[in-house]
Amino acid sequence: MHHHDFELIQGESIPDRLVLTCNVEIDYPNSQTIAGWVEEVSGRDGCVAFPFIEMETLRTNYTPKARTATRYEHKWIVNAHGDLKNARREAGGRAVLVLTIELNMTRFLANQHECNLRDLDALTPQEMFLQHDELLLAARAATLVDDNFLLGTARRGGTCFAHRAEFNHQIVERAMDGLHRLLAESLVPDDCNGLPRNVIVRINPPAVSQAEVYWEFHTDSSLSAVGTVADRMSMASNQVKVKTYLPDSRDITIDGEQNGMGVSIALSDAVRGTIYAKTPTVIRLEIKYLKNVRGNAARSLRGQQTVATVLHEVHRDAFNRMNRIREAFMQIAPHTDERADLLDFLRSIERAAAGDEARGKVMLELLFNRGSICETIEEGFAPRSFCERLVESGVVEPVTVRHRGVRPGGDRRYVLTAPYRSLVDSLTAVLPSQIALRAERNPATLQ
């Protein structure tokens, strides 16, 4: 039998999706110069080897849209979009490129060949943020999900829990440094990129506008675990939403996007808790900050702070919020997972039947309706080998029948063990006939 008590450890949460806002100031002497800068940054003049940002031409757009370059063979694991403002003055001035940057830290780590800090320090921005197809294919082959999943303990900060919080903090610092270098190589003129030197570009520090952190736990059946969480949390709050993810007919995977199941609860208008099946055997517990991250998770911070510092407070706040969800869940159902228990019950009978569907069907009917079986001869539906397999699985246990001895080589009786007997009782208790029978026996009904 199963019970799920997902023990949270502070500092064990992993950063996931980050949304950053970043303003880039561009001082330009005249409109022709910044128009040329836009063309070269976007790669249309062939000066930049791996264009990261491409913008609409200034010749036909008053406020050009900017986005991650997608017209090329290379693919980025970081996404940016925004607007270039105040760039049409004939006599020059200061334009501002307002960027929203989306970076998934899980995908960032999954995309690295090595995850120790020394190796990350040696990488170029392109090596950090260009998608490595071989790692993506390896992740899919190992987990049947995409690269938003971490394989191995190295990418999770090693085997020592005490070190993982510091590891995550330093990984975010490295990622932010790499992101700054990527923006600088793409936007700031220097001798290497060939951008116009009479344009002065300043990249302001990014601010966190959205953030997600999560914990992961292994379980025999993630769908059953999430289903049980959905049942219990729906009893505790009317703010719970249950969602199933329907796939394309060709997909066979189980994760947060396909063939999966999730339950979410609104903790405020800006914070949401989500629990969902990430893989067939992994459940993910996630806290999402949808807006005003500093106001909701880092109120104690003052002045301008780095992304890593803000995220440190996010991890702390997320732990407190998820722990309150866990405590509420455990108060409602401290040690139950009926869905997984039912699956275990059916699978145990299937294993005991050893491929004999007729025997398995009879056994299921007997155990569900009577709660017991008697051993038969080898040719019967319940030979000793069959019953012994059920005993080994914990579904039944042998009993001694009073006033009836067991003949040598004769019958033996088995009954459901207490946990599975309770499971069957709970399932039959909701049948209409049982409800009606209890109503008839109720003294208040008989009066």
N, C-alpha and C positions, 0 to 999 in steps of 0.2 A: 504494500500500500504506500501511497505517496502523501507527503505534505510539503508545502512550499513555504519556507521562511527565508526570504531573500535578505540575508544579513548584509547591510550596507556598511562600508568602511570609508570613513572620511579620508579624502585624498586619493581614493581608488577610482573616482569618476574620470572619464575620458572626454576631452573636448571634441565636439563634432562640428556642426555647421556654424560658421561665423559670418556675420554681415557687417562690413566696415564701411564707414564713410570717410572719404579722403578728398581734400581740396588741393588742386595743383594750380599755383599761380604762375602766369606767363606774362612777362613784360616784353612787349614787342614795339619796334620803332614805327611800323606802318602796317597797313592791312595786307600788302603784298607779301611781306616777310612772314607773317603768321600763317597766311594761306599756304605758302611753300612749306612751312614747318608741319602743318597738318598733313599735307600730301606725303611728306617723307616719313613722318611718324607712322602713317597708315600703310607704308610699304609700297605705295603706288609708284614711287620713283626708284624702287629697288635698292635703296640705301641700307635699309635695316634687314639683317639676315633672318631674324625670327620676329616679325611684327607681333606685338602683344595687344596694343590698342589701335583700332582703326576708327576714323571719324569721317563723317560725311563732309564733302567738300564745302569750303566756305564760299565758293563762288556762287552757289545756288541756295545756301541755307543760312539763315540769320543766326540760328542757335543750333549748330550741328550736333547730331547724336553721336555718342561714342559707345563702343562696345568691344568686347574681346574679339580679336581678329579670328575669323572663321573661314576665310577664303583660301587658306593655305593647307598644305598637307599636315603640318604639325598641329597637335591638339594640346590645349592648355587644361590643367586641372583646376585652375582658378578662373573665375568669371568676373568681368567688370562691365559696367554700363553707366552712362551718365550723359551730361550735356556740357558743351563748350560755350561759355557765356561771355558777352562783351568782347567779341573778337573781330568786330567789323569796323572799328574806328580807323578812318583813313590816316589820321595823324598818329596812330599808335595809342597805347595805353596798357592797362593790365586786364588780361582775360583770366577767367577762372574755369578750369576743367573740374566739374563736380562729379566725382566717381562714387559709385556704390560697388564694393568689391565683395564677392562671395567666395569664401575659402572653407572647404570642408577639411578639418584637421585629421579626421580618420582617413579620408581619401589621400591626404597629403602623406601620412605615414605609410599607408599601404603602397604608395607610389615610389618609396625610397628603397634602393637596393640594400643599404645599410642604415640602421637607425641609431648608431651611437653618435654622440655630439661631435666628436672629432671629424668623422667622415662628413657630416652635414656642413661643418664649417668650411670644408674644402670644395664643396659643390658650387658650380656657377648657378645663377638664377634659372637658366634654361634647364640644367640638370635637375633642379629642384621641382620645377613646375610644369615641364613638358611631360605629357603622359607617356609612360613606359608600357607599351602594349604587352610585353612578355609577362610583366607582373600582374597586369589585369587578367590575362588569360589564366595564369597560375591561380589567382584568387578564385576565379569562377570554377576552375576544375576542382579545387579543394573544397569549396563550400556551396557550390551551385548558386551563389549570389554574386553581386558585382564587387567592385573594389572598395565599397564602403563597409569593410569588415577587416579586422586586423588578424593576421595569421602569426602565431608564435608569441612568446612572451617578450621578446626584445622590443617589438613595436608597442607593447603595453607598458614598458618601463622596467622590464626585468621581473625577477621572481620575488624581490623584497618589497612588501607593501609600503614600508616606510620611505622608500626612495621614489615611489611613482609620482607623488605630488610634485616633487622637485623636478623630476624628469619631464613631466608635462609642462611645467612652467618654462623650463629651458627650451623645450621643443617649440613652444609658441614664440619665444624670443627669437629662435633661429628662423622660424618661418616668417616672422615679421621683418627681420633683417633681410632675408632673401626677397621678400615682396618689395621692400624699399629699393633694393638693388635692381630688381626687375623693372620697376617703374622708372628708376633713374636711367638705366641703359636704354629704355624705350622712349623717354621724353626729354631728358636733359642733354643738351648738346655737349659733345666732347670729341676728342680726336678719333675715337673708335667708331662711333655711329654716324658721323658725317652730317649731323643735323645742323641747321644754320646757327652760327656762333653769336649772331647779334640778337638772338632770342634768349632771355634769361628765365630759367624755370626753377621754381622752388616747390618741393613736395612737403606739404604739411603732415604732421603725424596723424595717423588714422584714429578714428574713434569707433567704439563698438556700438552698433545699433541693434543687433540681434545676436543671440548666442544659444547654443544647445550643448548640454553635457549629458553623459549617460553612464550607466553601469550595465554589465552583461553577466548573465548567470546561465549555467548549463542545466538542462533538465531532460528527462526522457522524451517528453513531448511538449514542445513549446506551444503548439496550438491548444492543447488541453490546459496547460498552465494559464495561458492568456484567457481562455474561456472561463476558467474558474475565477480569475481575477475580475473579469467582466461581470459575472454573476454576483459576486460579493460586493464589488464597488457600486453596482447599480442599486443595491439595497441601502447603501450608505449615503448616496448623494443623487440628486436629480440633475447634476451637472455632468454626468458621465455620458460619453458617446462611444458606441461600439461600431467599428468599421471593419468590413471585410474587403480585401483587395482582390478583385477579379482579374485574372490574367488573360492574355491572348491565348487562344486555344492551343498554340504550339508550345506554350511555356509549361515547364514541369517543376519549377522551383518554388520554394517557400521562403519568403522574406517579407520585409515591410512593404513591398510594392506588388508582389505577385503571390496568389494563393495563400495569402497570409491573413492575419487577424490582429486587430489592435483595439485598445481601449484608452480613451483620453478623458481627462477631467480638468475643467477650468479652475485654476487656483486663484486667478484674478483676471481682469480684462487684458492683462499683458503677459501672464505666465500660465503655462499649461503643462500638466504632467501626462506622459504617454507611456504605455506599456504594450509592447507588441512582440510578435514572433519574428525574430530576425533570420534564423535558419530553422530547420526542423528540430534542432536540439538546443538552440540558444534563444533566450528571452532578453529583450533589451528594455531597461527602465530609463526614461529620458525626461529631463526637464527642459522646456523651451521658453526662452525669454523673447517675446515677440516685439517688444519696444521698450524704450527707456530702461536699458539694462542697468545703468548706474543707479537710477532711482529705485529699482526693484531689487537689486542684488548687491550693490556696492555703495550704499548711502554714506558709509563712514569715510570714503575717500574724498579728498579735497584737491582742487586744482587739476592741472593736466596730468594724466597718468598713462602709462604704457598699456598696450592691449594685454600683455601677460599679467600685469598687476590687477587689472580689472577682472580678468578671467579667474585669478586666484580667489577673489571674493565671490565670483559666480559659483565656483565649485563648492565653496563653504555654504552659500545660501541654498544651492540645489540639494546638498546633503540634508539640510534641515527640513526642506520641503518634502523631499522624497521619503524621509524617515517618518514624517507625520502621516503620509499616505500609507506607508507600510504598517505603522502602529494601528491605524484605523482598520486596515484590512485584517490584521491579526486578531483584533478584538471581535470582529464579526465572525471570522472562521479561522481559529488559530492553527488547526492541523488537518485541513481537509483539502482534497483535490478530487472531487467526484468524477470528473471527466477522465483524468488519467487513471483513476482506479477502475472505472468501467472498461477502459481500453485494456488494462492489465488483465481483467477478468476474462474478456473475450480472447485475448491473445494466449493466455494460459491454457484455455480449453482447446484452442486451435493447435498449440504445440503438443498437448497431451494426445490429441487425436492423431497426430503424425500423418496428416494428409488424408485421413479417412473422414470424409465429410458427413457420412451417415451417422457414424459414432459421435462425432462432434455435435451434430444437431440434437441427438437424443440426450447427450450429457448436458447441453445448455438448457434444454427444456426441463430436465429433472432438477438441476441445481437451481434454476431460477424459480420454478414453481414449488418444489418440495424442500430444497435446501439440503438434500442428502442423496446418496447413492449407495447401492450395495454391490460389492464386487461380484463379477460373474465369471464363468469359465472363459478360457482363452478365446473361444469363438464368439462369445457374447459381446454386448456393446460396452461393457466396463471390465475388461480383464485387469489383472493385477498390475501389469506394466503401465496401463493407462492411468490407474488410480495412483500409482506411485509417482508418476510425473506430476499429477495434480498436487500431491502432498509436497513434493519438492518445490513447487512454485508458490506454495503458501495459500492455495485456494481452499483446500479441504484438509481435514485432519481425521485420523481414525478414532473411532469411539467403540466402547464396549457396551453391548446391549444387555441390560439386566434381564435375568431369568432366561437368557438364551445364550448358551455357550457357542463358541466358534469351533466348528468341527475342523479336524486337521485337513488342510487343503480346501476348506469350505468357504462360506460367505464371510465377508468382512464389510462393515458399514463405515461410511465416511460422511462427515457433515461439513458444511461451509465453516471456515474459520470466522471468528467474531468480526473482523473488519469487513469481510465480504458479505457476511450475513447482514450487517448494518447497511451496506451498500444496496443489497437487493431489497431490504425492507424500505429504505428511503425511496427507491424507484417505484415500488408497488404502492406506496402510501399515497401517491398522487393520482392513481387510477380512479376514474369516476366511481366505479363500483365500491372501492375501498372508502372513498370520501362519503358516499351515500350510506355505507354500512356504519361508519363511525357516527354519522348524524342520527341514524336510527337508535344506536346504543347510548346516545347522549341523554343523560337523565333529564335535561331541560326539554329535550324533544319528546320524551315519553310522558311528560306531565300534561 
